Protein backbone atom coordinates (compact mmCIF):
# COMPACT_ATOMS: atom_id res chain seq x y z
CA UNK A 1 0.00 0.00 0.00
CA UNK A 2 1.45 3.30 -1.02
CA UNK A 3 1.46 6.30 1.24
CA UNK A 4 -0.91 8.07 -1.14
CA UNK A 5 -3.45 5.26 -0.87
CA UNK A 6 -3.26 5.24 2.93
CA UNK A 7 -3.75 8.99 2.91
CA UNK A 8 -6.89 8.73 0.75
CA UNK A 9 -8.65 6.76 3.49
CA UNK A 10 -9.97 9.66 5.54
CA UNK A 11 -12.15 9.08 8.59
CA UNK A 12 -15.22 10.09 6.59
CA UNK A 13 -14.46 7.65 3.80
CA UNK A 14 -13.80 4.75 6.18
CA UNK A 15 -17.07 5.46 8.02
CA UNK A 16 -18.92 5.61 4.71
CA UNK A 17 -17.89 2.02 4.03
CA UNK A 18 -18.17 0.60 7.55
CA UNK A 19 -20.52 2.46 9.83
CA UNK A 20 -23.84 0.98 8.72
CA UNK A 21 -22.40 -2.53 8.99
CA UNK A 22 -20.77 -1.72 12.32
CA UNK A 23 -24.09 -0.47 13.76
CA UNK A 24 -25.68 -3.82 12.91
CA UNK A 25 -22.64 -5.64 14.33
CA UNK A 26 -22.75 -3.60 17.55
CA UNK A 27 -26.50 -4.14 17.94
CA UNK A 28 -25.95 -7.88 17.64
CA UNK A 29 -23.24 -7.72 20.31
CA UNK A 30 -25.55 -5.77 22.62
CA UNK A 31 -28.28 -8.37 22.14
CA UNK A 32 -25.78 -11.19 22.75
CA UNK A 33 -24.55 -9.76 26.06
CA UNK A 34 -28.05 -8.79 27.17
CA UNK A 35 -29.08 -12.42 26.71
CA UNK A 36 -25.91 -13.60 28.48
CA UNK A 37 -26.72 -11.54 31.58
CA UNK A 38 -30.47 -12.23 31.49
CA UNK A 39 -31.65 -13.34 34.94
CA UNK A 40 -28.01 -13.53 36.06
CA UNK A 41 -27.27 -12.38 39.61
CA UNK A 42 -24.02 -10.90 38.26
CA UNK A 43 -25.90 -8.46 36.00
CA UNK A 44 -25.63 -4.72 36.57
CA UNK A 45 -28.89 -3.38 38.04
CA UNK A 46 -29.15 -0.60 35.44
CA UNK A 47 -27.23 -1.91 32.41
CA UNK A 48 -28.62 -5.06 30.84
CA UNK A 49 -25.40 -6.06 29.04
CA UNK A 50 -22.99 -5.33 31.90
CA UNK A 51 -21.73 -6.98 35.08
CA UNK A 52 -22.39 -5.38 38.46
CA UNK A 53 -18.68 -5.26 39.41
CA UNK A 54 -15.30 -6.21 38.01
CA UNK A 55 -15.16 -9.54 39.87
CA UNK A 56 -18.39 -10.56 38.18
CA UNK A 57 -17.07 -9.41 34.80
CA UNK A 58 -14.07 -11.75 35.00
CA UNK A 59 -13.97 -15.55 34.60
CA UNK A 60 -14.86 -17.66 37.66
CA UNK A 61 -11.96 -18.05 40.07
CA UNK A 62 -9.97 -15.35 38.26
CA UNK A 63 -11.18 -12.36 40.30
CA UNK A 64 -7.56 -11.69 41.33
CA UNK A 65 -6.88 -10.35 37.84
CA UNK A 66 -8.72 -7.16 38.81
CA UNK A 67 -5.63 -6.18 40.81
CA UNK A 68 -3.66 -5.94 37.55
CA UNK A 69 -5.63 -2.81 36.60
CA UNK A 70 -6.18 -1.00 39.91
CA UNK A 71 -6.53 2.35 38.12
CA UNK A 72 -7.11 3.39 34.54
CA UNK A 73 -10.19 1.22 34.07
CA UNK A 74 -12.31 2.32 31.15
CA UNK A 75 -15.63 3.92 31.98
CA UNK A 76 -17.44 1.00 30.31
CA UNK A 77 -15.18 -1.76 31.62
CA UNK A 78 -18.12 -3.68 33.13
CA UNK A 79 -19.84 -3.97 29.76
CA UNK A 80 -19.68 -7.30 27.99
CA UNK A 81 -18.38 -5.33 25.01
CA UNK A 82 -15.31 -4.08 26.90
CA UNK A 83 -12.05 -4.91 25.15
CA UNK A 84 -10.18 -3.98 28.33
CA UNK A 85 -11.87 -6.70 30.40
CA UNK A 86 -11.57 -9.24 27.60
CA UNK A 87 -7.82 -8.60 27.39
CA UNK A 88 -7.41 -8.58 31.16
CA UNK A 89 -9.17 -11.94 31.45
CA UNK A 90 -7.55 -13.83 28.58
CA UNK A 91 -4.07 -12.29 28.45
CA UNK A 92 -3.91 -11.98 32.24
CA UNK A 93 -4.88 -15.61 32.86
CA UNK A 94 -2.50 -16.87 30.17
CA UNK A 95 0.37 -14.87 31.63
CA UNK A 96 -0.31 -16.30 35.09
CA UNK A 97 -0.46 -19.87 33.79
CA UNK A 98 2.53 -19.51 31.45
CA UNK A 99 4.71 -16.54 32.46
CA UNK A 100 7.25 -17.33 29.73
CA UNK A 101 4.71 -15.72 27.33
CA UNK A 102 5.68 -18.24 24.65
CA UNK A 103 2.06 -18.13 23.55
CA UNK A 104 2.36 -14.42 22.76
CA UNK A 105 5.55 -14.91 20.77
CA UNK A 106 3.82 -17.69 18.84
CA UNK A 107 0.81 -15.48 18.11
CA UNK A 108 3.01 -12.64 16.85
CA UNK A 109 5.57 -14.80 15.04
CA UNK A 110 7.96 -14.42 13.44
CA UNK A 111 9.79 -12.61 16.22
CA UNK A 112 13.23 -13.13 17.65
CA UNK A 113 13.07 -15.38 20.74
CA UNK A 114 12.59 -13.69 24.09
CA UNK A 115 15.81 -13.29 26.04
CA UNK A 116 14.19 -13.31 29.47
CA UNK A 117 12.70 -16.43 31.04
CA UNK A 118 9.76 -14.31 32.11
CA UNK A 119 9.15 -11.20 29.99
CA UNK A 120 7.18 -8.61 31.91
CA UNK A 121 3.62 -7.84 30.86
CA UNK A 122 1.73 -4.85 32.31
CA UNK A 123 -1.78 -3.60 31.57
CA UNK A 124 -2.71 0.03 30.95
CA UNK A 125 0.75 1.61 30.97
CA UNK A 126 0.94 5.37 30.52
CA UNK A 127 4.32 6.11 28.96
CA UNK A 128 6.61 8.68 30.51
CA UNK A 129 6.29 12.31 29.47
CA UNK A 130 9.72 12.33 27.88
CA UNK A 131 9.17 9.21 25.74
CA UNK A 132 7.09 11.00 23.11
CA UNK A 133 7.54 14.56 24.38
CA UNK A 134 4.00 14.57 25.79
CA UNK A 135 4.58 17.17 28.47
CA UNK A 136 1.08 18.64 28.09
CA UNK A 137 -2.28 17.02 27.45
CA UNK A 138 -3.02 13.32 27.62
CA UNK A 139 -0.13 10.89 27.31
CA UNK A 140 -0.03 7.74 25.25
CA UNK A 141 -1.33 4.68 27.10
CA UNK A 142 -0.56 1.11 26.05
CA UNK A 143 -3.23 -1.54 26.64
CA UNK A 144 -0.67 -4.30 27.30
CA UNK A 145 3.04 -3.54 27.39
CA UNK A 146 5.48 -6.46 27.24
CA UNK A 147 9.15 -5.81 27.92
CA UNK A 148 12.13 -8.09 27.30
CA UNK A 149 15.87 -7.32 26.98
CA UNK A 150 15.57 -7.76 23.21
CA UNK A 151 12.09 -6.49 22.40
CA UNK A 152 9.25 -4.25 23.56
CA UNK A 153 5.70 -5.06 22.45
CA UNK A 154 2.99 -2.40 22.61
CA UNK A 155 -0.36 -4.16 22.19
CA UNK A 156 -3.60 -2.44 21.30
CA UNK A 157 -6.59 -4.62 22.22
CA UNK A 158 -9.88 -4.14 20.36
CA UNK A 159 -13.23 -5.87 20.43
CA UNK A 160 -16.42 -3.96 19.58
CA UNK A 161 -14.83 -0.54 19.03
CA UNK A 162 -15.75 1.60 16.06
CA UNK A 163 -12.28 1.29 14.55
CA UNK A 164 -9.06 2.77 15.86
CA UNK A 165 -8.99 5.67 18.29
CA UNK A 166 -8.83 9.05 16.60
CA UNK A 167 -7.31 12.29 17.84
CA UNK A 168 -9.43 14.59 20.01
CA UNK A 169 -9.23 17.59 17.69
CA UNK A 170 -12.82 17.19 16.49
CA UNK A 171 -14.06 17.95 20.02
CA UNK A 172 -11.99 21.14 20.33
CA UNK A 173 -13.49 24.55 19.51
CA UNK A 174 -12.36 25.74 16.09
CA UNK A 175 -10.68 22.43 15.26
CA UNK A 176 -11.66 20.01 12.51
CA UNK A 177 -9.45 17.12 11.28
CA UNK A 178 -11.49 17.05 8.05
CA UNK A 179 -9.99 20.42 7.08
CA UNK A 180 -6.59 20.07 8.74
CA UNK A 181 -7.50 22.48 11.56
CA UNK A 182 -5.55 20.81 14.38
CA UNK A 183 -5.57 21.48 18.09
CA UNK A 184 -2.44 23.53 18.88
CA UNK A 185 -1.00 20.88 21.21
CA UNK A 186 -1.36 18.21 18.54
CA UNK A 187 0.03 20.42 15.81
CA UNK A 188 2.99 21.92 17.66
CA UNK A 189 3.89 19.71 20.62
CA UNK A 190 3.84 16.15 19.26
CA UNK A 191 6.94 16.01 17.01
CA UNK A 192 7.53 12.29 17.67
CA UNK A 193 4.06 11.43 16.38
CA UNK A 194 4.37 13.51 13.23
CA UNK A 195 7.83 12.07 12.58
CA UNK A 196 6.52 8.53 12.97
CA UNK A 197 3.58 9.28 10.68
CA UNK A 198 5.95 10.58 8.00
CA UNK A 199 8.90 8.22 8.34
CA UNK A 200 7.14 4.92 9.10
CA UNK A 201 3.63 5.32 7.72
CA UNK A 202 4.69 7.44 4.76
CA UNK A 203 2.04 10.06 5.46
CA UNK A 204 2.32 13.61 4.12
CA UNK A 205 2.67 16.72 6.26
CA UNK A 206 -0.35 18.58 7.57
CA UNK A 207 -1.77 20.87 4.90
CA UNK A 208 -4.28 23.64 5.56
CA UNK A 209 -7.67 22.90 4.07
CA UNK A 210 -6.88 19.20 3.57
CA UNK A 211 -7.92 16.29 5.83
CA UNK A 212 -5.40 15.69 8.61
CA UNK A 213 -3.32 12.63 7.61
CA UNK A 214 -2.64 11.70 11.23
CA UNK A 215 -6.18 11.73 12.62
CA UNK A 216 -7.59 8.43 11.21
CA UNK A 217 -4.46 6.46 12.10
CA UNK A 218 -3.67 8.36 15.29
CA UNK A 219 -3.87 5.41 17.72
CA UNK A 220 -1.71 3.21 15.50
CA UNK A 221 0.93 5.94 15.16
CA UNK A 222 1.03 6.41 18.93
CA UNK A 223 1.58 2.71 19.52
CA UNK A 224 4.25 2.47 16.83
CA UNK A 225 6.03 5.55 18.16
CA UNK A 226 5.90 4.19 21.71
CA UNK A 227 7.26 0.82 20.60
CA UNK A 228 10.20 2.42 18.81
CA UNK A 229 11.03 4.79 21.63
CA UNK A 230 10.69 2.21 24.40
CA UNK A 231 12.68 -0.54 22.68
CA UNK A 232 15.97 -1.56 24.30
CA UNK A 233 19.27 -0.57 22.70
CA UNK A 234 19.86 -2.82 19.73
CA UNK A 235 16.42 -4.37 20.13
CA UNK A 236 13.17 -4.00 18.27
CA UNK A 237 9.81 -2.44 18.98
CA UNK A 238 6.60 -4.24 18.07
CA UNK A 239 3.19 -2.66 17.57
CA UNK A 240 0.72 -5.48 18.14
CA UNK A 241 -3.01 -5.46 17.44
CA UNK A 242 -5.58 -7.95 18.75
CA UNK A 243 -9.03 -7.52 17.23
CA UNK A 244 -12.41 -9.15 16.58
CA UNK A 245 -12.42 -10.86 13.17
CA UNK A 246 -16.13 -9.96 12.84
CA UNK A 247 -15.65 -6.22 13.37
CA UNK A 248 -15.96 -4.56 9.93
CA UNK A 249 -13.55 -1.74 10.76
CA UNK A 250 -10.73 -4.22 11.34
CA UNK A 251 -11.62 -7.09 9.03
CA UNK A 252 -12.72 -4.92 6.12
CA UNK A 253 -16.03 -3.84 4.62
CA UNK A 254 -16.99 -2.77 1.09
CA UNK A 255 -14.00 -1.08 -0.50
CA UNK A 256 -12.28 -0.63 2.87
CA UNK A 257 -9.58 -3.34 3.25
CA UNK A 258 -9.75 -3.21 7.06
CA UNK A 259 -7.25 -1.80 9.53
CA UNK A 260 -5.37 -5.08 9.76
CA UNK A 261 -4.59 -5.14 6.04
CA UNK A 262 -3.94 -1.40 5.86
CA UNK A 263 -1.46 -1.42 8.74
CA UNK A 264 0.29 -4.59 7.58
CA UNK A 265 0.92 -3.06 4.18
CA UNK A 266 1.87 0.33 5.58
CA UNK A 267 4.34 -1.18 8.10
CA UNK A 268 6.19 -4.01 6.33
CA UNK A 269 9.20 -5.65 7.99
CA UNK A 270 11.69 -3.42 6.22
CA UNK A 271 12.94 -1.53 9.27
CA UNK A 272 15.29 -3.16 11.74
CA UNK A 273 13.68 -1.48 14.75
CA UNK A 274 9.91 -1.84 14.15
CA UNK A 275 7.48 -4.68 13.51
CA UNK A 276 3.71 -4.76 13.13
CA UNK A 277 1.83 -7.89 14.15
CA UNK A 278 -1.92 -8.53 14.27
CA UNK A 279 -4.01 -11.49 15.37
CA UNK A 280 -7.74 -11.88 15.89
CA UNK A 281 -9.12 -13.06 19.20
CA UNK A 282 -10.57 -15.99 17.29
CA UNK A 283 -7.13 -17.09 16.03
CA UNK A 284 -5.50 -16.31 19.35
CA UNK A 285 -7.75 -18.60 21.39
CA UNK A 286 -6.02 -21.91 20.48
CA UNK A 287 -2.63 -20.39 21.40
CA UNK A 288 -3.63 -18.97 24.78
CA UNK A 289 -2.86 -20.93 27.93
CA UNK A 290 -6.17 -21.08 29.80
CA UNK A 291 -7.79 -23.32 32.37
CA UNK A 292 -11.20 -24.87 31.77
CA UNK A 293 -13.02 -22.10 33.64
CA UNK A 294 -11.49 -19.27 31.61
CA UNK A 295 -11.94 -21.10 28.31
CA UNK A 296 -15.58 -21.88 29.08
CA UNK A 297 -16.15 -18.23 30.08
CA UNK A 298 -14.63 -17.02 26.79
CA UNK A 299 -16.94 -19.33 24.85
CA UNK A 300 -20.13 -18.71 26.79
CA UNK A 301 -19.75 -14.96 27.29
CA UNK A 302 -17.92 -13.92 24.13
CA UNK A 303 -18.49 -16.73 21.64
CA UNK A 304 -14.75 -17.44 21.43
CA UNK A 305 -13.06 -20.80 21.22
Secondary structure, 3 states (H helix, E strand, C coil): CCHHHHHHCCHHHHHHHHHHHHHHHHHHHHHHHHHHHCCCCCECCCCCCEECCHHHHCCCCCHHHHHHHCCCCCCCCCECCCHHHHHHHHHHHHHHHCCCCHHHHHHCCCCCCCCCCCCEEEEEEECCCCCCCCCCCCCCEEEEEEEECCEEEEEEECCCCCCCCCCCHHHCCCCEHHHCECCHHHHHCCHHHHHHHHHCCCCCCCCCCCCCCCHHHHHHHHHHHHHHHHCCCCCEEEEEEEECCCCHHHHCECCECCHHHHHHHHCCCCCCCEEEEEEEHHHHCCCCCCCHHHHHHHHHHHCCC
